[in-house]
């Protein structure tokens, strides 16, 4: 019993010494005075604290932290992810540029001869396109997934630049989709969809191997093109809010639970149905910033993503709010 008491007393002293040394950062001489032991005894107590596991040391290497986040995302959402380290103090624009640059570097892993790629235009994919480099892929096709025209512009300059950067760097055939982003009436869209020239592009869209898209969000830190470039009237934005819309993919809107079919504006949207999108073998989504978090959760709930490129902070918040 006396031996147990002595051992317990030693453990308590070792704990106190460890707290004073590692937490309060006192030197050994000061600790010795506080505990009424010699300096050499303090050294032995600290060794005891380490030996008994009272004190543990861990080096959080960036690569280990990133790998852990990727594994947790795979376990939680059954998708592959590339988590990109961004300095915490980065602005929203800097964060987007870092994510875009790393995404562009790794796109080669998804490409093969004969591939057909569907691109959704937007702020995020525009940023990715600026960092594309020469990566010739034989017999490849890049097709626009959603129209870009509105009542004051064809949208061809903006969407065309994105497609042409991808096509030029991949040596791919580029197929534009010269229709409005949103039709005035569902009936007008139905008529256009029956046109042979449009049906040819819709057929190519339905057979893509890889879709690349960002997530639109009305309150995103980096403004989403759909919401700030005159594509929607104020009453349409209010209607989307009333319908609990959290974001869009290629101008097709969805809620946080992934539902989208009964959202009225989708009947006028030129983007592919999200059911069609789900049939695409690889669906690569690029996300930057926690302001996209709600949209991301909706896209994951809907099963619209197979591969995710995301900044570290947003990945952490995603896992925190999904546990």
Secondary structure, DSSP 8 states (H G I E B T S, - for coil): -HHHHHHHHHHHHHHHHHIIIIIS---HHHHHHHHT--HHHHHHHHHHHHHTTSS------HHHHHHHHHHHHHHHHS-EEEEE---TT--HHHHHHHHHHHHHHHGGGG--TT-EEEE--SHHHHHHHHT------TT-EEEE-S--BBTTB--HHHHHHHHHHHHHHHT-EEE---SBSB-SSHHHHHHHHHSHHHHHHHHHHTT-SEEEE--B-TT-SS--HHHHTTSS-HHHHHHHHHTTEEEEETTEEEETTS--TT-GGGGTB-S--HHHHHTSSEEEEEE-SGGGHHHHHHHHHTT--SEEEEEHHHHHHHHHTT-
